[in-house]
């Protein structure tokens, strides 16, 4: 298919032709109506003038007879202008007037109508012109014709019709040209989209649809598609990284599980050895099940499968429950667990998921606050209303996360080098981030100088502060 064929068969060109056809039809109808109406008005005016003049001449005949009528017709015929007169006797001989003979059109019709007559022009040439006249029978066998030359009006009407035809033709040509230009521009942009999509389908996910900077609907569509492609590229990259990390991080527990079973089989000490091997095998299997359960939960969260279970709730109560659960763990690790939560704030959320997210943050904070067997001073949990959202912050005094690693730290199965020696699957922060996205919030990692401060931001969704809100409760537990 050639470029011209593609343009002519394109939707923008067909739409342009449709709009142009409607516009031309409307213009023709309007011009035709105006011409018809103008011609009707002019004709009516001429007929009324002729009728009034006939009445006047008849009165003159009644007052002075044929002699007076002949004199008046001769006088008026001598005057310059478009008036035409002819008075003939019963034999058809001309008696007076500026017409040379009775027009055949009026003689045959016996009534008023349009006729042609010859008038002397330049250099003595006879010029045929168009006129309208009314024949009137006068007593005594006379016939009077009163007419008006309408050649100038006909010429004006013809000129107007020619102008209208040329205008419609020029409008059509301009419309078709504009349609070709518009179609070519749109097709060029659509072809750029098609080329980018073919490149992407070939495997280059980094390709993006070009923008022309106009900000029109095609640019907005391209921006949306580019955002979608960026998300797809991110997900595909995450999938590759997850595959790599699964191969790396799940290989070790599977090897341990197999080694425990193999060691138990090789040990000849009897049932007690087998029992111990089975216990260790079950523990390793439980860890693997927890890992896969976390993966399934993250997948459900990203698919929005639990979004309908959200209810109004006070996050301060969740923080209290999580703090109570982890107080013994912090005490055993030699840490202070400090809590400061603003009460009376309601959010629309899934209580179980938010509890899981906060618990993951606290578990991470406790885990990384102990280094080389020496505990750091404290782990703090705080909650405050910031604008139209609540922010739940968990801070520790551990090694922290470098700024360049914070974005990777919330991805699935990503474990930074500092955390390779500690137990875990690398899904904790990823789960928290998924919970935040489900609720329309976010998770950000900040420097606690030293340590890490993880902030879970959840929107209030218009619920805001409950009645009597504003009180802040602080609670601390020491080992």
C-alpha positions in Angstrom: 0.0 0.0 0.0 1.5 3.3 -1.1 1.7 6.4 1.2 -1.0 8.2 -0.7 -3.3 5.2 -0.5 -2.8 5.0 3.2 -3.6 8.7 3.6 -6.8 8.4 1.4 -8.0 5.3 3.3 -7.2 6.8 6.7 -10.0 7.7 9.2 -8.8 11.3 9.6 -9.1 11.9 5.8 -12.5 10.2 5.6 -13.7 12.3 8.6 -12.4 15.4 6.9 -14.2 14.6 3.7 -17.4 13.9 5.6 -17.2 17.3 7.4 -16.2 19.0 4.1 -19.2 17.4 2.4 -21.5 18.6 5.1 -20.0 22.1 5.0 -20.3 22.3 1.2 -23.9 21.1 1.2 -24.8 23.6 3.9 -23.0 26.4 1.9 -24.8 25.4 -1.3 -28.2 25.3 0.4 -27.6 28.7 2.1 -26.3 30.3 -1.1 -29.2 28.8 -3.1 -31.8 30.0 -0.7 -30.3 33.5 -0.6 -30.2 33.6 -4.4 -33.7 32.3 -4.8 -35.1 34.6 -2.2 -33.3 37.6 -3.7 -34.5 36.8 -7.2 -38.0 36.4 -5.8 -37.9 39.7 -4.1 -36.6 41.5 -7.2 -39.1 39.9 -9.4 -42.0 40.7 -7.0 -40.7 44.3 -6.9 -40.6 44.6 -10.7 -44.1 43.1 -11.0 -45.5 45.5 -8.4 -43.9 48.5 -10.2 -45.2 47.4 -13.6 -48.7 46.8 -12.2 -48.8 50.2 -10.6 -47.6 51.8 -13.8 -50.2 50.0 -15.9 -52.9 51.3 -13.5 -51.6 54.8 -13.9 -51.5 54.6 -17.7 -55.0 53.2 -17.8 -56.2 56.2 -15.8 -54.4 58.5 -18.2 -56.2 56.8 -21.1 -59.6 57.2 -19.4 -58.8 60.9 -18.8 -57.5 61.8 -22.3 -58.1 59.0 -24.7 -55.7 57.4 -27.1 -54.0 60.7 -28.0 -53.0 61.4 -24.4 -51.9 57.8 -23.8 -49.7 57.9 -27.0 -48.1 61.2 -25.9 -47.3 59.9 -22.4 -45.9 56.6 -23.8 -43.7 58.6 -26.1 -42.5 60.9 -23.3 -41.6 58.0 -21.0 -40.0 56.0 -23.8 -37.6 59.0 -24.4 -36.4 59.0 -20.8 -33.2 57.0 -20.2 -33.4 53.9 -18.0 -34.7 50.4 -18.0 -38.4 51.1 -18.7 -39.8 49.6 -21.9 -43.1 50.6 -23.6 -45.0 49.7 -26.7 -48.4 50.8 -27.9 -49.9 49.0 -30.9 -53.2 49.3 -32.7 -55.6 46.5 -33.6 -53.6 45.6 -36.7 -50.4 45.2 -34.6 -48.8 48.4 -36.0 -46.6 50.3 -33.6 -48.1 53.6 -32.4 -45.7 54.6 -29.7 -42.9 53.3 -27.4 -39.3 52.3 -27.4 -39.9 48.6 -28.4 -39.8 48.0 -32.1 -42.4 45.2 -32.2 -44.7 43.1 -30.0 -42.6 40.4 -28.3 -43.7 37.0 -29.5 -43.4 35.6 -25.9 -46.1 38.1 -24.7 -48.2 37.8 -27.9 -48.4 34.1 -27.6 -48.9 33.9 -23.9 -51.4 36.7 -23.7 -50.2 37.5 -20.2 -47.1 38.9 -18.5 -43.8 37.1 -18.7 -40.1 37.2 -19.7 -39.1 38.1 -23.2 -36.1 39.1 -25.2 -35.6 42.2 -27.2 -32.9 43.9 -29.2 -31.4 47.3 -28.2 -28.8 49.4 -30.0 -25.4 49.1 -28.4 -21.9 50.5 -29.1 -21.0 51.1 -32.8 -24.6 50.6 -33.8 -24.7 46.9 -33.0 -27.9 45.4 -31.8 -27.6 43.6 -28.5 -30.2 41.1 -27.3 -31.3 41.7 -23.7 -33.7 40.1 -21.3 -36.8 41.9 -20.0 -40.1 41.3 -18.2 -43.4 42.9 -19.3 -47.1 42.9 -19.0 -49.5 43.3 -22.0 -52.7 45.3 -21.3 -55.7 45.6 -23.7 -56.8 49.2 -24.1 -60.3 50.2 -25.4 -60.3 51.0 -29.1 -58.4 47.9 -30.1 -55.1 49.1 -28.7 -52.6 46.9 -26.8 -50.2 48.5 -24.3 -47.0 46.6 -23.2 -45.2 47.9 -20.1 -41.9 46.3 -19.3 -38.5 46.5 -17.5 -35.1 45.6 -18.7 -33.7 42.9 -16.3 -30.5 42.1 -18.1 -28.3 43.7 -15.5 -30.1 41.8 -12.7 -29.6 38.5 -14.7 -25.9 39.4 -15.2 -25.6 40.1 -11.5 -27.3 36.8 -10.6 -25.1 34.9 -12.9 -22.0 36.5 -11.4 -23.2 35.7 -7.9 -23.7 32.0 -8.9 -20.3 31.9 -10.5 -18.8 33.3 -7.4 -20.7 30.8 -5.3 -19.5 27.9 -7.5 -15.9 29.1 -7.4 -16.1 29.6 -3.7 -17.5 26.1 -3.1 -14.8 24.7 -5.4 -12.0 26.6 -3.6 -13.4 25.5 -0.2 -13.5 21.9 -1.4 -9.9 22.1 -2.6 -8.7 23.7 0.6 -10.7 21.2 2.6 -9.2 18.2 0.7 -5.7 19.8 1.0 -6.2 20.3 4.8 -7.5 16.7 5.1 -4.4 15.4 3.3 -2.1 17.4 5.6 -3.9 16.4 8.8 -4.1 12.8 7.7 -0.4 12.8 6.9 0.5 14.3 10.3 -1.7 11.9 12.2 -0.5 8.9 10.2 3.1 9.9 10.8 2.5 9.9 14.5 0.5 6.6 14.4 3.3 5.0 12.4 5.7 6.1 15.1 3.5 4.4 17.7 3.3 1.2 15.5 7.1 1.2 14.9 7.7 1.6 18.7 5.2 -1.2 19.4 6.9 -3.5 16.9 10.3 -2.8 18.5 8.8 -3.6 21.9 7.2 -6.8 20.7 10.6 -7.8 19.3 12.0 -7.6 22.9 13.3 -4.1 23.4 11.3 -3.0 26.5 13.3 0.2 26.8 11.8 1.7 23.7 9.2 4.4 24.2 6.6 6.2 22.1 7.9 9.6 20.9 6.0 12.8 21.9 5.8 15.9 19.7 5.3 18.3 22.7 1.9 19.5 21.6 0.1 18.2 24.6 -2.8 17.0 22.5 -4.8 13.7 23.0 -2.2 11.7 21.1 0.6 13.0 23.3 -1.5 12.2 26.4 -2.2 8.7 25.0 1.6 8.3 24.4 2.4 9.4 27.9 -0.1 6.9 29.3 1.4 4.1 27.1 4.9 5.1 28.1 4.0 4.9 31.8 2.5 1.5 31.1 5.6 0.4 29.3 7.8 1.7 32.1 5.7 -0.3 34.6 5.9 -3.4 32.4 9.7 -3.0 32.1 9.9 -2.6 35.8 7.8 -5.7 36.4 9.8 -7.7 33.9 13.1 -6.6 35.5 11.7 -7.5 38.9 10.6 -10.9 37.5 14.1 -11.5 36.3 15.6 -10.4 39.6 13.1 -12.5 41.5 14.0 -15.5 39.4 17.7 -15.0 40.1 17.0 -14.4 43.8 14.8 -17.4 44.1 17.5 -19.6 42.5 20.0 -18.1 45.0 18.0 -17.7 48.2 15.8 -20.8 48.0 18.7 -23.1 46.9 20.3 -22.8 50.4 17.3 -23.9 52.5 16.5 -26.6 50.0 20.0 -27.9 50.3 19.8 -27.7 54.1 16.5 -29.6 54.1 18.1 -32.3 51.9 21.2 -32.5 54.0 19.2 -32.9 57.2 17.2 -35.8 55.7 20.4 -37.4 54.2 22.3 -37.1 57.5 19.4 -38.7 59.4 19.4 -41.6 56.9 23.1 -42.1 57.2 23.2 -42.0 61.0 22.8 -45.5 62.5 21.8 -44.3 66.0 18.2 -45.2 65.4 14.7 -43.5 65.8 15.9 -40.6 67.9 18.3 -39.5 65.1 15.6 -39.9 62.6 13.2 -37.9 64.7 15.7 -35.1 65.1 16.3 -35.1 61.3 12.6 -34.9 60.7 12.2 -32.0 63.1 14.9 -30.0 61.3 13.4 -30.9 58.0 10.0 -29.7 59.0 11.5 -26.4 60.3 13.2 -25.8 57.0 9.9 -26.7 55.2 8.0 -24.3 57.3 10.4 -21.5 56.4 9.9 -22.3 52.7 6.1 -22.3 53.2 6.3 -19.0 54.9 8.3 -17.6 52.0 5.8 -18.9 49.4 2.9 -17.6 51.5 4.5 -14.2 51.5 4.9 -14.3 47.8 1.2 -15.3 47.3 0.1 -12.5 49.7 2.2 -9.9 47.8 0.7 -11.1 44.5 -2.8 -10.8 46.0 -2.1 -7.3 47.2 -0.8 -6.2 43.9 -3.8 -7.6 42.2 -6.1 -5.8 44.6 -7.8 -9.0 45.6 -8.4 -7.9 49.2 -9.2 -4.2 48.6 -12.9 -4.8 49.4 -12.2 -5.8 53.0 -11.2 -2.3 54.2 -13.0 -0.8 57.2 -12.6 2.4 59.3 -10.1 1.8 62.0 -7.7 3.5 64.4 -4.1 2.8 63.6 -3.0 3.6 67.1 -4.7 0.4 68.3 -2.7 -1.6 65.7 0.6 0.0 66.9 -0.3 -0.9 70.5 -1.0 -4.5 69.6 2.2 -4.9 67.6 4.3 -3.2 70.3 2.8 -5.6 72.9 3.6 -8.6 70.7 7.3 -7.5 70.2 8.0 -6.3 73.7 9.3 -9.7 74.8 11.4 -10.0 71.6 13.0 -6.6 72.1 13.6 -7.3 75.8 15.3 -10.5 75.0 17.5 -8.7 72.5 18.4 -6.1 75.1 16.5 -3.2 73.4 14.1 -0.5 74.4 10.9 -0.5 72.4 9.4 3.0 72.6 5.9 3.9 71.2 4.4 7.3 70.5 1.0 7.2 68.7 -1.5 10.0 68.1 -4.9 8.6 69.1 -8.3 9.4 67.6 -7.2 9.2 63.9 -9.4 7.0 61.6 -8.3 5.4 58.3 -10.0 3.1 55.9 -7.8 0.0 55.8 -7.5 -3.7 56.1 -6.5 -4.2 59.8 -4.8 -7.6 59.3 -2.6 -6.3 56.4 -1.6 -3.1 58.2 -0.8 -5.1 61.3 1.4 -7.4 59.2 3.2 -4.4 57.6 3.9 -2.8 60.9 5.0 -6.1 62.4 7.4 -6.6 59.5 9.0 -3.1 60.0 9.4 -3.8 63.8 10.8 -7.2 63.2 13.4 -5.8 60.8 14.3 -3.0 63.2 14.9 -5.4 66.0 16.8 -7.9 63.8 19.2 -5.2 62.5 19.6 -3.4 65.9 21.7 -6.3 67.2 25.2 -6.3 65.6 28.0 -8.6 66.6 25.9 -9.7 69.6 25.8 -6.1 70.9 22.4 -4.4 71.1 21.9 -0.9 69.9 20.0 1.6 72.3 16.4 1.4 71.1 13.7 0.8 68.5 10.9 3.4 68.3 7.4 3.3 66.8 5.6 6.5 66.2 2.4 7.6 64.4 1.2 11.0 63.6 -1.3 12.7 61.2 0.4 14.6 58.5 -1.9 16.4 56.1 -4.5 14.0 54.7 -2.6 10.9 55.7 -1.1 9.2 58.7 2.5 8.2 58.9 3.7 5.2 60.9 7.4 5.4 61.4 9.7 2.6 62.8 13.2 3.7 63.5 16.3 1.8 64.7 20.0 2.5 65.4 21.3 -0.3 63.2 23.6 -0.1 60.2 20.9 1.5 58.0 20.5 1.4 54.2 22.7 3.4 51.8 20.6 5.9 49.7 21.5 4.2 46.5 20.1 0.8 47.8 16.8 2.1 49.3 14.8 1.6 46.1 16.1 -1.9 45.6 15.5 -2.8 49.3 11.7 -2.9 48.8 11.9 -5.3 45.9 11.1 -9.0 46.2 13.9 -11.3 47.3 16.4 -8.5 47.4 18.8 -8.9 50.3 21.6 -6.4 50.6 25.1 -7.7 51.3 24.9 -6.6 54.9 21.9 -8.8 55.5 23.1 -12.0 53.8 24.3 -13.4 57.2 20.9 -12.9 58.9 17.9 -15.2 58.5 15.1 -14.0 56.2 13.7 -14.3 52.7 14.0 -10.7 51.5 10.2 -10.3 51.3 9.5 -8.2 54.4 9.9 -4.7 53.0 8.4 -5.8 49.7 5.2 -6.9 51.5 5.1 -3.6 53.4 5.4 -1.7 50.1 2.6 -3.8 48.5 0.3 -3.1 51.5 1.0 0.6 51.1 0.2 0.6 47.4 -3.0 -1.3 48.1 -4.1 1.5 50.4 -3.1 4.3 48.1 -0.1 5.1 50.3 3.7 4.7 50.1 6.7 3.4 51.9 9.9 5.4 52.2 13.2 4.7 53.8 15.1 7.5 55.5 18.3 8.0 57.3 17.9 7.9 61.1 21.6 9.0 61.7 22.5 6.3 62.5 20.2 3.6 61.5 17.1 3.4 59.3 13.7 5.1 59.6 11.0 3.3 57.6 7.8 5.5 57.2 4.5 3.8 56.1 2.2 6.5 54.8 -1.6 5.7 54.6 -4.3 8.2 53.4 -7.1 9.0 55.8 -9.6 8.8 52.8 -11.6 11.7 54.2 -12.2 10.1 57.6 -9.7 12.4 59.4 -9.7 12.9 63.1 -12.4 11.3 65.2 -14.3 13.1 67.8 -12.2 14.1 70.8 -9.0 13.4 68.8 -5.8 15.2 69.5 -4.5 13.3 72.5 -1.2 11.6 72.1 -0.2 8.6 74.1 3.3 7.6 74.8 4.4 4.2 76.1 7.8 2.8 76.7 9.1 -0.5 77.8 12.6 -1.2 79.1 14.4 -4.5 79.3 
